[in-house]
């Protein structure tokens, strides 16, 4: 299985395994709680981009169903999100119940969340690879528009950059993984959107890492040079 072109599953796996799991295992609620809140806010945007927002964008699952005669199974992904959100609420409730309860709730949540991410990669990724070109406008219309309409897209951008700049991904180093994330984001943004999200992405990355990314892809800073 290859790394997704837009590494949302990589970000969420970093959260689950490298940030949240150690805190939950240690019973460190003080450290777990803000990390959990940041994760929940990010995955809510991701779910909106997958499921769609009425009047704003149909979502990636519906997009792939549209182009591939229902092959993605959007209804199945929506059902999985209902289950995942219920498990999320159980983790949030456990924050007030104690370390043991938190461990149990988070372990159950993590199993369901990682299964959902694998389902995304196994079903959606091959279809994305087969999408007719150009792909970026399709993602802009169906997915990014939904994420922006949901709200919190700025957090989603910063969270992804911070995660990948810190941990990288299974397949890629921090510099490469962050570059893939930021370059893909620019590709699916309008010029006006990129002018908004560029400074957020830049601020979320260490200066040395950002410099290395821009050295590879100077066009990422086009919005700054146009001001």
N, C-alpha and C positions, 0 to 999 in steps of 0.2 A: 504494500500500500504506500503510495507516494504522499508527500506533504501537500495539504490543500494549498491552492494558489493564494487564497486569502486566508490567513492562518488563524481564523477565529477558534477552531477547535484546539489549536496549540495554546492560545491564550487561556482558554478555560481549563485545559489540562494542567497548565502551570498553576492556576489558582487552586485547583482541587488537590493536586499531589504535592506541590512544593510550598504552598503558602498555608492553606487551610488545614490539610491533614496533619502536619506536625503540631500545630496549635491545638487541634482537637484531641490528638493523642496525648498531649501533655496536660490536657484539661485547663489550658490557658485561655479562659474566656475573655479576659481583658484584651489579649492580642487577637483572638479569633474574631471578635465582634466587628471591629471596623473593617477587617479584611473581608468578612462575610458580606457586610453591607455593600462594599464596593463591587464584589463579585455579583451579587444579586442585581444591582443596578445595571451592570454590564450585560449580564445574560438576558435581562428583560429586553434590552434593545436588540440583542441577537435574535431572540424569539420573535419579536415584532418583524424583523427583517425576513424571517423564515415563514411566518404565518401571514404577514401582511397587515395593513391597517386600512380599514374601510375609507375609501375616498382618497387614499394617498398612494397605495401600491399594493399589489396582490401578494408579494412575498416570493422568496426563492422557490419554495416547494410548488406553489401554483404556477410560477414561471416555467419550471421544468415539466410540470404536467401539461402545460399549454404546448410546449415545443415537442414533447415526446409522448403524446397521447396517454397521459395519466400515469406514466411510468414511475414518477417520484412518489406518488401516494400521499398527497398533501394532507388528507384527512387523518392518516396514521400519525404523521408528525404532529399535528395539532393535538391528537389524543395523548401522545407522549408528553407534550408540554403540560397538559392538564395534570397528569400524574406527577411530573417533575415539579410543578408549582405547589402541589399539595405537600410533597416532601420538603420543599423549601420552607413552607410555613411551619412544618414540624421542627426544622432546625432552628428557625427564628424563635419559636416558642421555647425550645430547650435551652436557649441562652439564659433564660430566667429560672431554670430548674436545677442547674448544677452540672459539673464536669462529666459525670457518668452518663447522664441523660443526653448531653451534647454529643458525646462520643457515639452513642447508639444511633441517634438521629442523623448525625453527619455520615456515619458509615453506610446507613441505608440510602441516604441521598446520593452519596458518591457512586454507589453501584448503579443506580438508575441514571444518573447524569452521564457517566462514562459510557453506558450502553447506548444512550441517545446520541452521543457524539460519534460513536462507532457507526451507528445506523446512518447518520448524516454522511460520513465519509464513504461508507460502502455503497450507498444508494445515490446520493447527490453528486459526489465528486466525479464518477465516470460520466454522468449526464452533462455536467458542466463542461467537461473536456470535449464533449460532442456538440455543444451549442454552436450554431452557425455564427461566424464572425460578422460584424464586430460584437464582442461580448459585453464590453463595458457599458454601452448605452442601455442594454437590457437590464443589467444589474442596477444601473442608476434609476431606471423607470420602475422596476418591480420591487427592489430591495432597499436601496439607500433612501428612497423617498419615504418608505414605510418607517425605517429607523429614525429618520429626522422627525417625522410626524409624531412618532411615539414620544419623543422627548428624551433628553439625556444623551444625545449623540456625542456631544463634546466629551462627556465622561467616558463613553465607549471608546473614542479615539485615544484619549490619554491613557486609559487603562490598558488598552492593547499595546501601545508603545512602551509603557513602563514595564509591562510583563515581559515582552519579548526582548527589550533592552537589558533586562536583568537576567533572564533565564534562557533566552533563545527558544528553540523548539527541538523536538526529537531529532529532526533531520538537519537543522541549521544552527549556526552560531548566532549570538545576539545581534551582531551587525547584519548578517544576511537575513535573519528572520524579521528584524525590524524594517530593513529596506524593502522586503517583499510586502509587508503590511502597509507601509507608507506609500509605496509606489502604486500598489493596487488601489488604495484609497483615493489617491489623486486621479487615477484613471476613471473612477466612477463618479467623481465630483464634477460639478460645473465649475467654471472659473471663479464665480462668486463664492461657492461653497468652499473651494480650496483656499481662497483668501482667508476664510474664517478658520478652517481646520489646520492649516499649515502652522501657525504659531502655537497652537495647542499641541500638535505632534512634536514640534521642535522643543518646546518647554518640557515635555515629558521624557525626553531622552537626555542622557549625559552628553555634555558638549563635545567630548572627543568622539563618541560614537556617532553623533549627528554629523560631525565634520567628515567622518569616514563615509557615511551614507551619501552625503551631498557630493563628495569627491567622485563617487561612482555614478551618481545620477544628479548632475547639476540642475536639470530641469525642475527638480522638486522645489527649488527656491524661486521659480518664475513669478509667483504671486508677490514675493517681496520686491523683486526687481521692477515689477510693473507699478509699484506705488509711487 
